[in-house]
Amino acid sequence: MPSSCPPWRSPIVTAGILRRWTGSLAGQGAAIVNLSLAGPPNETLAYVLRGFADRGLILIAATGNDGADAVAFPASDPNVLGVSAVDAWGRAYPMANHGPEVDFVAPGVELLVDEGTKRAYRSGTSYASAVATGVIAHLFAGGRRPAADIAD
């Protein structure tokens, strides 16, 4: 990747980049971080997430869209609130991963989204994670609360 390429355009986001971005957000007073990503466990990222949680950041992640009986990482991490998707009638999104790490469900099925100059209907737990992050931010805008308080 050329050095002039900004890091957010890179196909690879390292734990160091994520730590710098989230550390910057925390330094500016951010209390909630949405992680609309899902994948296999990663020890380095788990270490970074533990540090964020210790600093009081609320971490929210998508559970994954493999239709699996296991929640994907980082939503499966104990320091992260896992969000799955439901449709407008509250029915589970069939492709959403499920398991005991699901803390919340939010709308994430057939949502109308902007795609540049057009709109399209899309589904997935990353959309649900973003919706849940917005709701939690709105509900708790008055002050920071540990993730454990919100999960309860």
Secondary structure, 3 states (H helix, E strand, C coil): CCCCCCHHHCCCCCHHHHHHHHHHHHHCCCCEEEECCCECCCHHHHHHHHHHHHCCCEEEEECCCCCCCCCCECCCCCCEEEEEEECCCCCECCCCCCCCCEEEEEECCCEEEEECCEEEEECCHHHHHHHHHHHHHHHCCCCCCCHHHHHC
